[in-house]
């Protein structure tokens, strides 16, 4: 009996309000719509035409967006740099019921701290990071990592139904503290973006005699520059571990350079 109820509960459509309807939110929305969830959105840019095509109700202003529906989930999909300003503009008194707030930002300690500071105490908080995007997830989400931390969850049913969106698509569900996410992401995501930015500054391009390794570097450069510099700077400014990784990269480069200079001296 309980198992049947759980299956029914996880398949019940969620009313999801999305704040910030840029490319990443649009990418997530398509799968949510496919699964039957009911979506609403607001954003500083006018996406009303696209939302009409997708079947998402769009609001140009925050007040009517928040006052329009009994949201199960409000998904925060702003840029890292604009998060504080966006959260301060939300009229929480218009919420009609206890709501689960979820962020999908690429850093985690920073939104966790802000959400706990700004949100009403009775709201639930789930911090997440889908470790993929429109390019890497264009052929499906099977096997792609989805990180999350249940920061403040009282309504386990709503939280489970939201996580089921990603679990049912085959994501590799990774539950970890926001601090550990940022520690690992500084070495993986931030470092990857940094190398890609350096290669872009060098303006590397494919040649007629590319090795597989160089093809990988060109792909990394091209993939990196698809992302805004605001995203990259947000990864640096709001992940306290990123600054050390940048120092580590500088030190490693100097070490490699010095090893080459030493070899020159030995052979001269």
C-alpha atoms as one frame of an Amber mdcrd trajectory, in Angstrom:
protein
   0.000   0.000   0.000   2.764   2.469   0.938   4.773   1.519  -2.147   1.778
   2.258  -4.388   1.250   5.634  -2.718   4.940   6.509  -3.193   4.772   5.695
  -6.914   1.621   7.793  -7.304   3.104  10.669  -5.315   6.356  10.771  -7.318
   4.399  10.844 -10.593   1.997  13.615  -9.533   2.744  16.798 -11.535   4.427
  19.637  -9.668   3.560  23.303 -10.010   7.003  24.787 -10.625   7.748  28.505
 -10.780  11.073  29.422 -12.388  12.865  32.667 -11.559  15.384  33.406 -14.303
  14.464  31.842 -17.632  17.780  31.914 -19.474  19.211  29.136 -21.658  19.874
  26.735 -18.768  16.380  27.112 -17.292  14.898  26.667 -20.771  16.948  23.490
 -21.163  15.657  22.069 -17.860  12.096  23.221 -18.552  11.787  21.121 -21.712
  12.340  17.910 -19.758  10.059  19.015 -16.917   7.294  19.753 -19.422   7.872
  16.396 -21.121   7.331  14.732 -17.740   4.004  16.534 -17.295   4.913  19.199
 -14.735   3.162  22.591 -14.875   5.573  25.487 -15.343   5.467  29.226 -14.792
   8.355  31.631 -15.288   9.548  35.164 -14.729  12.755  36.790 -15.920  14.292
  40.224 -16.446  14.239  39.521 -20.210  10.943  39.028 -22.010  10.624  35.344
 -22.891   6.857  35.418 -23.372   6.977  34.223 -26.999   9.264  31.279 -26.237
   7.235  30.369 -23.157   4.065  30.399 -25.232   5.657  27.916 -27.621   6.823
  25.685 -24.763   3.560  25.793 -22.824   4.984  27.831 -19.931   3.034  30.774
 -18.500   5.338  33.799 -18.445   5.146  36.830 -16.141   7.076  40.028 -16.806
   6.811  41.136 -13.171   7.661  39.323  -9.933   4.513  40.230  -7.967   1.932
  38.698 -10.345   4.240  35.711 -10.860   4.340  34.970  -7.136   0.657  35.760
  -6.597  -0.554  33.690  -9.519  -0.316  30.160  -8.219   0.169  27.746  -5.354
   3.706  26.693  -6.182   5.066  23.383  -4.977   8.550  24.427  -6.086  10.217
  27.711  -6.946  13.364  27.126  -8.980  16.070  29.800  -8.791  18.016  29.849
 -12.068  19.600  33.297 -12.085  23.233  34.116 -12.717  25.538  33.743  -9.724
  26.309  37.474  -9.750  22.650  38.558  -9.742  21.404  36.105  -7.095  21.532
  38.496  -4.132  19.664  41.231  -5.993  17.010  38.822  -7.275  16.363  37.280
  -3.861  16.005  40.723  -2.275  13.316  41.583  -4.842  11.039  38.622  -4.073
   7.827  39.579  -2.198   7.682  36.475  -0.016   4.484  37.621   1.684   2.641
  36.746  -1.532   3.464  33.043  -1.185   0.214  31.142  -0.787   1.622  28.000
   0.760   4.820  26.485   2.089   7.086  26.127  -0.895  10.287  24.278  -1.710
  12.964  26.674  -2.978  15.573  25.042  -5.212  18.641  26.644  -6.739  20.614
  25.252  -9.675  23.664  27.519  -9.507  27.183  26.297 -10.235  28.422  27.282
  -6.769  26.716  26.010  -3.654  27.871  27.530  -0.354  26.996  31.033  -1.526
  23.344  30.378  -2.505  22.872  28.153   0.538  23.916  30.999   2.836  21.786
  33.570   1.009  18.685  31.383   0.856  18.827  30.658   4.571  19.267  34.363
   5.312  16.511  35.675   3.054  13.797  33.018   2.848  11.012  32.766   5.398
  11.870  30.149   8.010   8.900  27.986   7.069  10.109  27.435   3.493  12.111
  24.370   2.517  15.515  24.681   0.829  17.189  22.280  -1.596  20.547  23.240
  -3.105  21.350  21.456  -6.355  23.769  21.503  -9.269  22.989  19.561 -12.425
  26.557  18.844 -13.621  25.585  19.167 -17.281  24.026  21.646 -19.662  22.363
  22.092 -23.052  25.408  20.766 -24.913  26.456  17.816 -22.726  22.844  16.885
 -22.002  21.399  17.326 -25.486  21.157  13.558 -26.061  19.694  12.767 -22.650
  20.749  12.850 -19.017  21.550   9.162 -18.543  24.617   8.777 -16.321  25.157
  12.538 -15.864  25.776  13.730 -12.310  23.177  15.661 -10.336  24.491  17.006
  -7.024  22.149  18.047  -4.211  21.999  18.854  -0.505  18.771  18.756   1.500
  19.473  21.959   3.402  16.115  22.365   5.139  13.464  19.842   4.202  10.248
  19.249   6.099   8.060  18.161   3.199   9.907  15.058   2.038   7.178  14.270
  -0.507   7.676  17.475  -2.533  11.454  17.166  -2.302  11.327  13.550  -3.500
   9.026  14.435  -6.397  11.414  17.167  -7.526  14.475  14.912  -7.317  12.532
  12.309  -9.266  12.636  14.638 -12.283  16.367  13.929 -12.560  16.386  10.407
 -11.168  13.829   9.244 -13.739  16.007  10.608 -16.566  18.859   8.378 -15.412
  20.991  11.004 -13.674  23.666   9.833 -11.269  22.316  11.275  -8.015  25.107
  12.618  -5.792  24.112  13.834  -2.339  26.864  15.887  -0.684  27.317  19.006
   1.477  27.559  22.314  -0.372  31.040  22.882   1.047  32.334  19.624  -0.415
  30.741  20.433  -3.760  32.576  23.757  -3.916  35.848  22.148  -2.873  35.604
  19.600  -5.689  34.137  22.008  -8.245  37.000  24.465  -7.735  39.381  21.770
  -8.952  37.152  20.384 -11.699  34.733  22.977 -13.078  36.626  26.201 -12.275
  39.957  24.759 -13.394  38.401  23.517 -16.635  36.910  26.952 -17.348  40.241
  28.605 -16.540  42.222  26.416 -18.944  39.556  27.003 -21.592  39.794  30.789
 -21.099  43.589  30.682 -21.371  43.345  28.700 -24.615  40.805  31.244 -25.914
  43.219  34.081 -25.153  45.826  32.175 -27.194  43.226  31.874 -29.983  44.113
  28.244 -30.706  42.497  26.769 -33.826  42.400  23.410 -35.542  45.282  22.674
 -37.904  45.783  20.203 -40.755  47.816  17.917 -38.476  45.930  17.919 -35.179
  46.656  15.177 -32.676  43.764  13.778 -30.643  45.111  15.646 -27.640  45.063
  18.971 -29.486  41.558  18.262 -30.791  40.519  17.912 -27.154  42.064  21.297
 -26.329  40.261  22.987 -29.231  36.988  21.399 -28.113  37.587  22.621 -24.561
  38.271  26.158 -25.796  35.179  26.223 -28.004  32.972  24.745 -25.275  34.241
  27.218 -22.662  33.637  30.379 -24.663  29.987  29.417 -25.136  29.578  30.386
 -21.484  29.450  34.015 -20.374  32.331  35.653 -18.543  29.814  36.440 -15.793
  29.446  32.706 -15.159  33.219  32.258 -15.044  33.746  35.221 -12.724  30.930
  33.945 -10.506  32.723  30.599 -10.196  35.753  32.545  -8.956  34.172  35.230
  -6.783  31.677  33.010  -4.971  33.612  29.791  -4.485  36.085  30.303  -1.653
  38.224  27.385  -2.890  38.708  28.786  -6.413  41.328  31.364  -5.434  43.641
  28.649  -4.102  43.178  26.565  -7.243  44.164  29.583  -9.342  47.305  29.953
  -7.227  48.005  26.224  -7.604  47.715  26.553 -11.384  50.104  29.511 -11.429
  52.615  27.638  -9.275  52.354  24.507 -11.425  52.954  26.537 -14.591  56.002
  28.199 -13.077  57.341  24.807 -11.966  56.970  23.341 -15.461  58.550  26.440
 -16.983  61.471  26.264 -14.556  62.002  22.575 -15.313  62.320  23.430 -18.999
  64.769  26.257 -18.273  66.820  23.923 -16.082  66.963  21.378 -18.899  68.164
  24.097 -21.270  70.966  24.920 -18.862  71.984  21.261 -18.547  72.219  20.798
 -22.314  73.939  24.081 -23.164
